[in-house]
Amino acid sequence: MQALIGLTLAGLFIGGGLVFGALEFSRAFVEARTVDRIVTVKGLAEQDVKADTSLWPLKFTTTNDDLSVALEKIASDKRQVIDFVTGGGIESEAVSVQQFSVIDQLAQQYRSGPVESRYIVSQTLLVRTGSVDKVEALAQQVGDLVEAGVILSSDSGQAGPIYLYTKLNDIKPDMLAEALGNAREGAAEFAQDSGASVGGIRRANQGVFQILPRDRAPGLYEPGQIYKTVRVVSTIDYALVD
């Protein structure tokens, strides 16, 4: 009888212990879930910048049945292009020969039909300078070269100067700080609505810096604009605490 009572009491203690343990585990789980509550927010930062470098490929072409005549014309065109660029206040050292080609159309393997001019001679001068304003002004006067008999052409859809912003690393820290501040403001608003407060950062993704055209309209693209907008969107996970 005493043994039976002992087993019963032992069972009660064990059962009570299991119930107590389950209650403690449940409370710990709730507390863990409370501690681990997070809110994911995005912080946006934008800054308007001005290009600091310009690349301007100037390709000109001439054709003739006499190669020597074509070469003389291309040399004359080269002098006119350089005079045009330096006359706009850009140093001659900023101009370099990027490409020179001679095509003999009679030597083309898959040529068909008559050939009007046997030789096509092309040359590309590359203007690379930090004087972006001077390049922009010259680009508005490029018709003067055409009027002088220089035949300008382009190998791609890119026509005119390319404007680059190369000082992104200089503005990254301030922009990231701004994005982080905006993200925390968003988290604070969410926390207030849910009756909590913002804790520490659990995870952060700084995002990708984008250089966009300042004027976003159809037909306008970023490389052709001096003024640009740098944007970054950071994603931050904040802990929510009671």
C-alpha positions, 0 to 999 in steps of 0.5 A, a space after each residue: 500500500 505504501 509502495 502504491 502511495 509512493 508511486 502515486 506521489 511520484 507520478 504527481 510530482 513528475 506530472 507537475 514537473 512536466 506541466 511546470 516545464 511546459 509552462 516555462 517553455 511556453 513562456 520562454 518561447 513567447 519571450 523569444 518571439 517577442 525579442 525576435 520581432 523585427 521590422 524590415 524597412 527601406 531607406 532612400 537617399 538621393 543626391 544631385 551631382 554634376 559630371 566631372 569627366 567627358 568622353 567625346 569620340 569624333 569619327 570622320 570619314 572620307 571616300 575616294 578611288 585614289 587612296 592618296 587623295 583619301 589620306 590627304 583628305 582625312 589628314 586635313 579633316 583631322 587638323 580641322 577637328 583638332 582646331 575646332 576642339 582647341 578653339 573651344 578652350 580644350 587643351 590639345 593633350 586631351 585629344 588622342 587618336 582612338 582608331 584609324 581604318 582603311 577599307 578597300 571595297 574591291 577587296 571585300 570577299 562578299 562584295 556585290 554590285 558596282 563600287 562608287 568609291 574604292 577606298 573608305 578611310 575613317 579616323 576617330 579622335 577621342 576627347 577626354 577632359 574634365 572641362 565638361 562645360 566646354 565640351 557641352 558648348 562645343 557639341 552645340 557647334 558641331 555643325 560648323 565642322 560639317 559645314 567645313 566639309 568634315 563628314 562626321 559619323 557614329 558606329 552606334 546609337 551613341 551620338 555626342 559626348 558622354 558625361 561621367 561622374 567618377 566621384 561616387 566614393 566621395 559621397 557614399 558615406 553621407 548617402 548611406 547615413 541618410 538612407 539609414 536615418 530614413 530607414 530608422 524613421 520608417 521603423 519608428 513609425 511602424 513601431 509606434 503603431 504597433 506599441 513597440 519601440 525600435 531596437 538594434 539592427 539585425 541585418 542590413 543591406 546597403 543596396 546598389 548605388 545607381 547613377 540616373 539621369 536627372 531629367 527622366 523623360 523619354 529619349 533622355 539617357 544618363 550618359 548624355 546628361 551633365 547633371 545626374 541623380 545618384 540613388 541608393 535604397 538600403 534595406 534594414 531589419 530592426 528589432 522591435 522591443 516592448 
